[in-house]
Amino acid sequence: MINLILPVVFHLFAGLLHPFHISVCEIEHDEEDQSLQITSRIFQDDFETALKSTGEKDGFFSNTEKSETNHVLKKFFNEHLRLIIDSSPVTARFIGFEIEENVIWCYLEVEKVDKLSEIQLTYTVLIDTFNDQINLAHIKYHDQVKSLKFQLGQLTGTAAFAN
């Protein structure tokens, strides 16, 4: 049920000044490609505030060349998204991003994941920028979906799956 409500709420506030700070990460196992497909949705103004605090310029997404933006976002996700799959740390490869309304959609992938029993996720996107930041992650493996919530004081979560 939460998987249906959150995207609606996310898009409802995307065009308005949103009264809260939230991001949503979806991780889905692609059995055919044997990979994890990762999508992270972050409000553009919040993302720009976070990037500005690291020295990036105002209006980062509209005033930066795409190749430079990709470089900065790759570094950002290397710092704020960590995965351990079945006791082995893995690195998600940043693929790219797009802007839809006022939301930044970022795409990442972890290759060579043929099966998944447990995933430990550390998802600290914008938590160091906003004290009230909440990050949600939905992990889909076969027909199972697990959801995790991250906030100040709770930066790591684990989801286990039956094979």
matplotlib code that plots the C-alpha trace (Angstrom):
import matplotlib.pyplot as plt

x = [0.0, 2.8, 4.3, 1.2, 0.7, 4.3, 4.7, 1.4, 2.5, 5.9, 4.6, 1.8, 4.5, 7.0, 5.4, 4.8, 7.0, 7.1, 6.7, 9.0, 12.3, 12.0, 13.7, 12.6, 15.0, 13.8, 16.0, 14.8, 16.5, 16.5, 16.8, 17.5, 20.4, 21.4, 21.7, 20.1, 18.4, 18.4, 16.3, 16.6, 14.1, 15.1, 13.5, 15.6, 15.7, 16.7, 19.4, 20.8, 20.9, 23.0, 25.3, 25.8, 27.0, 29.7, 30.9, 28.7, 27.2, 23.6, 21.3, 23.6, 21.3, 20.6, 24.0, 26.4, 27.4, 25.9, 29.3, 30.3, 26.8, 27.3, 30.7, 29.4, 26.4, 28.6, 30.7, 27.6, 26.1, 29.4, 29.4, 25.7, 24.6, 26.3, 25.3, 26.3, 24.8, 25.0, 28.0, 29.9, 30.2, 29.4, 29.5, 26.6, 27.6, 26.0, 24.3, 22.7, 19.9, 16.9, 14.8, 11.0, 9.1, 11.1, 12.4, 15.8, 15.7, 19.1, 19.8, 22.4, 23.1, 24.9, 26.0, 26.5, 23.8, 22.3, 20.5, 19.9, 19.4, 20.2, 20.9, 22.3, 21.7, 23.1, 21.2, 22.3, 21.1, 20.6, 20.5, 23.6, 21.7, 18.3, 17.6, 14.1, 15.2, 13.5, 14.8, 12.7, 13.9, 11.8, 13.7, 12.0, 13.3, 11.2, 7.7, 8.9, 9.1, 10.8, 10.7, 13.3, 13.2, 16.3, 16.6, 19.0, 20.1, 18.9, 21.2, 21.5, 18.9, 18.8, 16.3, 16.3, 14.6, 13.6, 14.9]
y = [0.0, 2.4, 1.7, 3.2, 6.2, 7.5, 8.2, 10.1, 12.2, 12.7, 14.0, 16.1, 18.1, 18.1, 21.3, 23.0, 24.2, 20.9, 21.1, 18.1, 16.6, 13.1, 11.0, 7.6, 4.9, 1.9, -1.2, -3.9, -7.2, -7.8, -11.6, -11.6, -9.1, -10.4, -6.9, -4.5, -1.5, 1.5, 4.6, 7.5, 10.4, 13.7, 17.1, 19.4, 22.3, 20.1, 18.4, 21.8, 23.0, 19.9, 20.3, 24.0, 23.0, 21.0, 24.0, 23.6, 26.7, 28.0, 26.5, 23.4, 21.4, 24.2, 25.9, 22.9, 20.9, 17.4, 15.6, 17.6, 17.0, 13.2, 13.4, 15.2, 12.9, 9.8, 11.1, 12.0, 8.6, 6.9, 8.7, 8.4, 5.0, 1.9, -1.7, -5.0, -8.0, -11.3, -10.1, -8.6, -4.9, -3.8, -0.5, 0.9, 2.3, 5.7, 5.6, 9.1, 11.4, 13.2, 16.0, 15.7, 18.7, 19.5, 16.0, 14.7, 11.0, 9.3, 5.9, 3.4, -0.3, -3.1, -5.8, -9.5, -10.1, -13.4, -14.0, -12.1, -13.4, -10.2, -6.6, -4.1, -0.6, 2.7, 5.6, 9.0, 11.2, 14.8, 13.7, 15.8, 18.8, 18.6, 17.4, 16.2, 14.4, 11.0, 8.5, 5.6, 2.5, -0.2, -3.3, -5.8, -9.3, -11.7, -11.2, -9.9, -6.2, -4.9, -1.3, 0.5, 4.0, 6.1, 9.3, 11.0, 8.2, 5.4, 5.4, 1.7, -1.0, -4.7, -6.6, -10.4, -12.4, -16.0, -17.8]
z = [0.0, 0.9, -2.6, -4.1, -1.8, -1.7, -5.5, -5.5, -2.5, -3.9, -7.2, -5.5, -3.7, -6.6, -8.1, -4.7, -1.9, 0.0, 3.8, 4.4, 3.2, 1.7, -0.9, -2.3, -3.5, -5.3, -5.8, -8.1, -9.0, -12.7, -13.0, -16.7, -16.5, -13.0, -11.7, -9.2, -10.9, -8.5, -8.9, -6.4, -6.5, -4.7, -4.8, -6.9, -4.5, -1.6, -3.8, -4.8, -1.2, -0.3, -3.3, -2.5, 1.0, -0.7, -2.8, -5.9, -7.5, -7.2, -9.7, -10.1, -12.4, -14.8, -14.7, -15.0, -18.1, -18.1, -18.0, -14.9, -13.3, -13.8, -12.2, -9.1, -8.8, -9.1, -6.3, -4.3, -4.5, -3.8, -0.5, 0.4, -0.9, 0.3, -0.3, 1.2, -0.6, 1.2, 3.3, 0.4, -0.1, -3.7, -5.5, -7.5, -10.8, -11.5, -14.9, -15.2, -14.2, -15.5, -14.2, -14.2, -12.9, -9.7, -9.0, -9.9, -10.9, -10.5, -12.0, -10.7, -11.2, -9.4, -11.9, -11.3, -8.7, -9.7, -6.4, -3.2, 0.3, 2.3, 1.5, 3.9, 2.8, 4.1, 2.5, 3.9, 1.1, 2.4, 6.0, 6.7, 5.2, 6.7, 10.3, 9.4, 6.2, 5.7, 3.1, 2.1, 0.2, -1.4, -2.4, -4.8, -5.3, -7.2, -5.8, -2.4, -1.5, 1.6, 2.7, 4.9, 6.5, 7.1, 9.1, 11.5, 14.0, 11.7, 8.6, 7.9, 7.4, 6.4, 4.3, 4.1, 1.3, 1.0, -2.0]

ax = plt.figure().add_subplot(projection="3d")
ax.plot(x, y, z, "-o")
ax.set_aspect("equal")
plt.show()
